[in-house]
């Protein structure tokens, strides 16, 4: 069987597999196989072809690793309720010193408690310090003058 066809077929199969799996591993293997297939016309020794395949695959994998890692991880932005940390909101139901009240942030109401155990009146601005389960831990917003 013609080594060119075998190596190219392996490369194409690996690239097709890569479409369905994340990580760029099969893309590296597929590219290594295609390069080896093209070089198989010059290098007819099979053990040397295996060595070329391994080296080329390794080089492609290492050179694309940083890019693929960045591509797969995406941005490091908080999502869902974690994105509320550090935001400023308004008290819509007074937060008692030892209980829960409600605050409004971005059009949504959230259950909230005072971090310092102090009463925070309705319509006061608050700053979200942290999130504990389904409630926000807040402090009154301090305006530096």
C-alpha positions as semicolon CSV with decimal commas, in nm:
position;residue;x (nm);y (nm);z (nm)
1;X;0,000;0,000;0,000
2;X;0,120;0,352;-0,080
3;X;0,253;0,523;0,238
4;X;0,145;0,865;0,106
5;X;-0,220;0,757;0,097
6;X;-0,200;0,591;0,440
7;X;-0,044;0,894;0,612
8;X;-0,282;1,139;0,442
9;X;-0,582;0,921;0,537
10;X;-0,466;0,910;0,900
11;X;-0,426;1,289;0,893
12;X;-0,771;1,352;0,749
13;X;-0,933;1,112;0,997
14;X;-0,760;1,287;1,289
15;X;-0,870;1,628;1,166
16;X;-1,230;1,503;1,137
17;X;-1,208;1,366;1,493
18;X;-1,079;1,708;1,607
19;X;-1,402;1,867;1,488
20;X;-1,589;1,671;1,755
21;X;-1,335;1,698;2,040
22;X;-1,176;1,998;2,211
23;X;-0,806;2,036;2,278
24;X;-0,632;2,048;1,939
25;X;-0,455;1,716;2,012
26;X;-0,600;1,537;1,709
27;X;-0,531;1,843;1,494
28;X;-0,161;1,815;1,584
29;X;-0,158;1,442;1,511
30;X;-0,344;1,497;1,183
31;X;-0,107;1,772;1,070
32;X;0,192;1,555;1,166
33;X;0,051;1,266;0,963
34;X;-0,011;1,485;0,657
35;X;0,342;1,631;0,669
36;X;0,483;1,280;0,709
37;X;0,273;1,164;0,415
38;X;0,411;1,439;0,196
39;X;0,766;1,352;0,305
40;X;0,708;0,978;0,249
41;X;0,790;1,027;-0,120
42;X;1,141;1,136;-0,018
43;X;1,188;0,923;0,297
44;X;1,096;0,563;0,217
45;X;1,229;0,408;0,540
46;X;0,923;0,337;0,759
47;X;1,097;0,370;1,101
48;X;1,231;0,707;0,987
49;X;0,877;0,808;0,882
50;X;0,753;0,721;1,233
51;X;1,030;0,939;1,380
52;X;0,941;1,227;1,146
53;X;0,574;1,187;1,240
54;X;0,655;1,197;1,614
55;X;0,884;1,500;1,586
56;X;0,653;1,701;1,360
57;X;0,348;1,621;1,577
58;X;0,536;1,722;1,892
59;X;0,655;2,050;1,738
60;X;0,306;2,139;1,615
61;X;0,150;2,048;1,950
62;X;0,400;2,258;2,150
63;X;0,380;2,555;1,913
64;X;-0,002;2,567;1,919
65;X;-0,047;2,478;2,288
66;X;-0,042;2,836;2,419
67;X;-0,287;2,954;2,153
68;X;-0,520;2,656;2,196
69;X;-0,519;2,688;2,575
70;X;-0,615;3,054;2,545
71;X;-0,883;2,967;2,288
72;X;-1,036;2,688;2,497
73;X;-1,034;2,871;2,832
74;X;-1,201;3,188;2,712
75;X;-1,221;3,509;2,915
76;X;-1,181;3,511;3,292
77;X;-1,493;3,711;3,363
78;X;-1,721;3,620;3,651
79;X;-2,066;3,502;3,551
80;X;-2,408;3,466;3,709
81;X;-2,428;3,569;4,074
82;X;-2,047;3,602;4,105
83;X;-2,063;3,899;3,869
84;X;-2,258;4,093;4,134
85;X;-1,960;4,111;4,371
86;X;-1,834;4,469;4,386
87;X;-2,150;4,620;4,235
88;X;-2,357;4,899;4,383
89;X;-2,730;4,864;4,438
90;X;-3,023;5,023;4,617
91;X;-3,210;4,891;4,921
92;X;-3,577;4,830;4,830
93;X;-3,678;4,675;5,166
94;X;-3,495;4,787;5,479
95;X;-3,220;4,549;5,591
96;X;-3,264;4,503;5,969
97;X;-2,958;4,475;6,194
98;X;-3,012;4,102;6,245
99;X;-3,216;4,000;5,942
100;X;-3,269;4,006;5,571
101;X;-3,388;4,283;5,348
102;X;-3,392;4,326;4,972
103;X;-3,171;4,519;4,733
104;X;-3,207;4,598;4,366
105;X;-2,914;4,558;4,129
106;X;-2,955;4,598;3,755
107;X;-3,331;4,555;3,759
108;X;-3,329;4,241;3,978
109;X;-3,414;4,212;4,347
110;X;-3,190;4,008;4,575
111;X;-3,210;3,902;4,937
112;X;-2,939;4,078;5,139
113;X;-2,792;4,099;5,487
114;X;-2,567;4,361;5,638
115;X;-2,203;4,253;5,670
116;X;-2,152;4,458;5,987
117;X;-2,490;4,376;6,141
118;X;-2,618;4,732;6,109
119;X;-2,956;4,848;5,987
120;X;-2,959;4,986;5,631
121;X;-3,265;5,194;5,542
122;X;-3,474;5,175;5,226
123;X;-3,344;5,374;4,923
124;X;-2,985;5,377;5,059
125;X;-2,703;5,276;4,826
126;X;-2,516;4,958;4,914
127;X;-2,195;4,790;4,801
128;X;-2,189;4,412;4,758
129;X;-1,897;4,262;4,952
130;X;-1,963;3,891;4,889
131;X;-2,224;3,630;4,809
132;X;-2,333;3,358;5,052
133;X;-2,562;3,104;4,890
134;X;-2,869;3,294;4,771
135;X;-2,809;3,612;4,971
136;X;-2,583;3,909;4,920
137;X;-2,359;4,037;5,197
138;X;-2,364;4,416;5,172
139;X;-2,231;4,731;5,336
140;X;-2,358;5,088;5,302
141;X;-2,186;5,264;5,015
142;X;-1,925;5,508;5,143
143;X;-1,880;5,823;4,937
144;X;-1,528;5,957;4,970
145;X;-1,515;6,333;4,982
